[in-house]
Amino acid sequence: MGPRGLWGWKGLGCCLLGALLLSFSFSFSPGLRLLLLVEDAQGTWWNPTRHHEGTAAPALPGVDFGSLFSGSALEPHCESGQTLLILVASAPGNVGPRKVIRNTWAKRPLSPLHPWQAVFLVGQSLDEKAARQIQWEQQEFGDVLLGGYLDTYRNLTLKVLHGLKWAAEKCRPRFILKTDDDCFVNTNRLPAFLADHWHGGLLLYAGSVFPREKRRVIRHPVSKWYVSREDYPLEEYPPYASGIGYLLSLGAARRVLRVAEQVPPIPVEDAFVGILAQRAGLRPTTSTRFAKQNARWHLCNYRYLMVIHHLNASEQQSAAWSMREAQAACSGRPQVTGWKQRWFRSGVGQL
């Protein structure tokens, strides 16, 4: 096929894609300005230049929170004064993981001593069935926060920043935990631990911090973690906590969100939060309580493990059972007492 014929097919494809996205944006409320981050054939990630409403002048270079909140009526109710709000990143089609989480670690007691809540972060879907499912789940459970962005892996940065902004402004919990829907959270232990260590001025950004050799920027276009030099010129990210689970105190989250309006986003969510934290003057604290792997944990480990990654439905159920059993079964055991002083570790001491 000659160049002219090839260009004709490409042009037709681009027109069809544009029409699809345009029709998608108008299928929501009239005021919706959907923020789309698009990948081309080479995996290049780009963010259309933002403009203030009614003007031609570019807006701030960072995250456009107005677009993320546009056109969505799906918003959970949250009570003020909570110890912990858990933000769970989930794709529209992940009905099964959300169901098992609701039935295991996200099931709250009637009157928790330290109030907490779990909310699922979900973006817009081009699949009408998935979109209707999300609407139904929010009506049924009231635990879905729907953002004004297309739900793709490389839009995960927008998903998390939308959730953090909503949590910090609408809910104002003492702490925010970001995690994923293939992770287990020890809700029997974490809220109480945080309440015991909380004070009003605490600035905490904590999780499983990657070592330096794991923080190199990936430049291979075929990788889902690809970031171009145009989007991020440095060869190494600053220290940052893995996206399987990281904690931010409310004060730390507010600092990160202020900086986010000034820093162009990249499509690697946890690294971007680390970039924002560094610019906000926050140093990440690393903890062995955030497990990147799902190992054969002893029952007593569930007294102090707080987040475990990569669990399927049956493993979530087993972990929830172990969490409850360990509450009274392991007092004085080495698996408990030997880990007490290693809860949070950093280069400047322990919390």
C-alpha positions in Angstrom: 0.0 0.0 0.0 1.4 3.4 -0.9 1.9 6.3 1.5 -1.3 8.1 0.3 -3.4 5.0 0.8 -2.0 4.4 4.2 -2.6 8.0 5.3 -6.2 7.7 4.1 -6.9 4.8 6.3 -5.1 6.5 9.2 -7.2 9.7 8.6 -10.4 7.7 8.6 -9.4 5.9 11.8 -8.6 9.2 13.5 -12.0 10.7 12.4 -13.9 7.6 13.7 -12.0 7.8 17.0 -12.7 11.5 17.4 -16.4 11.0 16.7 -16.6 8.2 19.2 -14.9 10.3 21.9 -17.0 13.3 21.1 -20.3 11.3 21.3 -19.1 9.8 24.5 -18.5 13.1 26.1 -21.9 14.4 25.2 -23.6 11.3 26.6 -23.1 12.8 30.0 -24.3 16.1 31.4 -24.0 19.1 29.1 -21.3 20.7 31.3 -18.9 17.7 31.2 -15.4 18.5 30.0 -13.9 15.1 29.9 -10.1 15.0 30.5 -8.7 12.5 28.1 -5.1 11.2 28.1 -4.6 9.4 24.8 -2.1 6.8 23.7 -1.0 6.7 20.1 0.4 3.7 18.2 3.8 4.3 19.8 2.4 4.5 23.4 3.0 8.3 23.6 1.0 9.8 26.4 -0.3 13.3 26.1 -2.6 15.7 27.9 -4.5 18.3 25.8 -3.6 21.9 26.8 -6.0 23.1 29.4 -7.7 26.4 29.1 -9.8 28.5 31.5 -13.5 28.5 30.7 -14.3 31.1 28.1 -10.7 32.2 27.5 -7.9 31.2 25.2 -5.2 31.5 27.9 -3.6 28.3 29.2 -4.4 27.4 32.7 -2.0 26.1 35.3 0.3 23.4 34.0 -0.6 20.7 36.5 -3.6 18.6 37.3 -6.9 20.1 36.1 -9.1 19.2 39.1 -12.1 21.0 37.6 -12.2 18.5 34.7 -11.9 15.6 37.0 -15.0 16.6 38.9 -17.1 17.7 35.9 -20.2 15.9 35.0 -20.3 13.2 37.7 -23.2 12.9 40.2 -21.8 9.7 41.7 -20.3 10.6 45.0 -20.3 8.7 48.3 -21.4 10.2 51.5 -18.7 10.5 54.1 -18.8 11.6 57.7 -16.4 14.1 59.2 -14.0 13.2 61.9 -13.0 9.8 60.5 -9.7 8.3 61.4 -9.1 6.7 58.0 -10.5 6.9 54.5 -9.4 4.1 52.2 -9.4 4.9 48.5 -9.5 1.8 46.4 -8.5 2.2 42.7 -10.8 -0.1 40.6 -11.7 -0.5 36.9 -15.3 -0.3 35.9 -15.4 -4.0 34.9 -13.9 -5.2 38.1 -17.2 -6.2 39.6 -15.9 -9.3 41.3 -13.0 -7.7 43.2 -15.3 -4.9 44.5 -17.9 -7.5 45.7 -15.3 -9.6 47.6 -13.8 -6.5 49.2 -17.3 -5.3 50.4 -17.8 -8.7 51.9 -14.4 -9.0 53.6 -12.1 -6.2 54.9 -14.4 -3.3 53.9 -17.3 -4.5 55.9 -17.4 -2.1 58.8 -18.6 -2.8 62.4 -21.7 -1.0 63.5 -20.0 1.3 65.9 -16.2 1.3 65.2 -14.1 2.8 67.9 -12.0 4.5 65.3 -14.4 5.4 62.4 -13.2 4.5 58.9 -14.6 4.1 55.4 -13.6 2.5 52.0 -14.5 4.1 48.7 -13.9 2.8 45.2 -12.3 5.1 42.6 -13.7 4.6 39.1 -13.6 6.5 35.8 -15.9 6.8 32.9 -16.4 3.8 30.6 -17.1 3.5 26.9 -18.9 0.2 27.7 -22.5 1.0 28.4 -23.0 -2.2 30.4 -20.1 -1.3 32.7 -21.3 2.3 33.0 -24.8 1.0 34.1 -23.2 -1.4 36.5 -21.3 1.4 38.2 -24.5 3.5 38.5 -26.2 0.5 40.1 -23.4 -0.1 42.6 -23.4 3.5 43.7 -27.2 3.4 44.3 -26.9 0.0 46.1 -23.8 0.5 48.2 -23.0 4.3 48.1 -19.3 3.6 47.9 -18.3 4.6 44.4 -16.6 7.9 43.5 -16.9 8.4 39.7 -14.5 10.8 38.1 -14.6 12.8 34.8 -11.8 11.0 33.1 -11.7 7.9 30.8 -10.9 4.9 32.9 -7.6 3.5 31.4 -4.4 2.3 33.1 -2.5 5.3 32.0 -5.1 7.6 33.6 -4.5 6.1 37.0 -2.7 9.3 38.0 -5.9 11.3 37.4 -8.0 8.7 39.3 -5.9 8.9 42.4 -5.5 12.7 42.4 -9.3 13.0 42.0 -9.8 10.7 45.0 -7.3 12.5 47.1 -8.8 15.9 46.3 -12.3 14.7 47.1 -11.2 13.1 50.3 -9.3 16.1 51.6 -12.0 18.6 50.8 -15.2 16.7 51.4 -14.3 14.2 54.1 -11.2 15.5 55.9 -10.2 12.3 57.6 -7.1 12.2 59.7 -5.4 9.8 57.3 -6.0 8.6 53.7 -4.8 5.3 52.4 -4.6 4.7 48.7 -4.7 1.1 47.5 -5.9 -1.2 44.7 -8.7 -3.7 44.3 -6.3 -6.7 44.3 -5.0 -5.7 47.8 -6.0 -6.7 51.3 -6.2 -4.0 54.0 -6.1 -4.9 57.7 -9.0 -2.8 58.9 -9.0 -4.4 62.3 -5.6 -3.0 63.1 -4.8 0.0 60.9 -7.4 2.6 62.1 -6.5 1.9 65.8 -2.8 2.1 65.1 -3.2 5.4 63.3 -5.4 6.8 66.1 -2.8 5.9 68.7 -0.1 7.7 66.8 -2.1 10.7 65.6 -1.5 14.3 66.5 -2.8 17.4 64.7 0.5 18.5 63.1 1.6 15.1 61.8 2.8 15.1 58.2 3.0 11.5 57.1 3.7 9.9 53.7 4.4 6.2 54.3 4.4 2.9 52.5 6.8 0.4 50.9 9.4 2.8 49.5 11.2 1.6 46.4 15.0 1.4 46.6 17.0 3.6 44.2 17.7 0.8 41.6 13.9 0.5 41.2 13.2 4.1 40.6 14.7 4.6 37.1 12.4 6.1 34.6 11.3 3.6 31.9 11.8 4.9 28.4 10.7 1.8 26.4 7.5 2.9 24.5 6.0 -0.7 24.7 6.0 -0.6 28.6 2.8 0.4 30.4 5.1 2.5 32.7 6.7 4.4 29.8 7.3 8.1 30.3 8.9 10.3 27.7 11.7 12.7 28.4 9.4 15.5 27.3 7.0 14.5 30.1 9.7 13.9 32.7 13.3 14.8 31.8 15.2 13.2 34.8 16.4 9.6 34.6 15.4 8.7 38.2 12.3 9.3 40.3 12.6 10.7 43.8 11.9 8.2 46.6 8.3 7.1 46.5 6.0 4.5 48.0 4.5 1.7 46.0 1.0 2.1 44.7 -0.1 -1.1 46.4 -0.8 1.1 49.5 0.5 4.3 50.9 -0.7 6.5 53.7 -1.0 10.3 53.7 -2.0 12.3 56.7 -4.5 15.0 55.9 -1.9 17.7 56.2 0.4 15.9 53.9 -2.4 15.2 51.4 -3.2 18.9 51.3 0.4 19.8 50.6 0.6 17.3 47.8 -2.7 18.6 46.2 -1.5 22.2 46.3 1.7 21.2 44.4 -0.3 19.0 42.0 -1.8 22.1 40.3 1.7 23.3 39.3 3.3 20.0 38.2 2.5 18.4 34.8 1.2 14.8 35.5 2.9 11.7 34.3 1.2 8.3 33.8 2.9 6.5 36.7 0.6 7.2 39.6 2.8 6.3 42.6 5.9 7.9 41.1 4.0 11.1 40.5 2.8 11.2 44.1 6.5 10.8 45.1 7.4 13.8 42.8 4.7 15.9 44.4 5.7 14.8 47.9 9.3 15.9 47.3 8.2 19.3 46.0 6.0 19.7 49.0 8.9 19.0 51.3 7.7 15.5 52.4 10.0 12.7 53.0 8.6 9.2 52.5 8.7 6.8 55.4 9.1 3.1 54.5 7.4 0.3 56.4 7.6 -3.5 56.2 3.9 -3.6 57.0 3.1 -2.9 53.3 3.7 -6.2 51.6 4.2 -6.1 47.8 3.9 -9.9 47.6 1.3 -12.3 48.9 3.4 -14.8 50.8 2.3 -17.7 53.1 1.8 -15.4 56.1 1.6 -16.9 59.6 -1.7 -16.1 61.4 0.1 -13.9 63.9 1.5 -11.7 61.1 -2.0 -10.3 60.6 -1.7 -8.5 63.9 0.6 -6.0 62.3 0.6 -6.5 58.5 -1.5 -3.6 57.1 -1.6 -4.0 53.3 -0.9 -7.1 51.2 -0.8 -7.1 47.5 -2.0 -9.5 44.8 -4.9 -11.5 46.4 -7.7 -13.2 44.5 -11.2 -13.7 45.8 -10.5 -16.8 47.9 -7.3 -15.3 49.3 -9.1 -12.1 50.3 -11.6 -14.3 52.3 -8.8 -16.2 53.9 -6.9 -13.0 54.8 -10.0 -11.5 56.4 -10.5 -14.7 58.5 -6.9 -14.6 59.6 -7.3 -10.9 60.5 -10.2 -11.6 62.8 -8.6 -14.7 64.3 -5.3 -13.0 65.0 -7.0 -10.3 67.0 -7.0 -12.4 70.1 -4.9 -15.4 69.3 -1.4 -14.1 69.1 -0.7 -11.9 72.1 3.0 -12.3 73.1 4.0 -14.4 70.1 7.4 -13.6 68.5 5.7 -12.8 65.2 4.0 -9.9 67.0 6.5 -8.7 69.6 9.5 -9.0 67.2 7.9 -6.6 64.7 6.5 -4.0 67.0 9.5 -1.6 66.8 9.8 -1.9 63.0 6.4 -0.6 62.1 7.7 2.5 60.3 11.3 2.9 59.3 13.0 5.9 57.8 16.4 7.4 57.6 15.6 9.8 60.3 14.3 7.4 62.9 11.1 5.5 63.7 7.6 6.7 64.2 
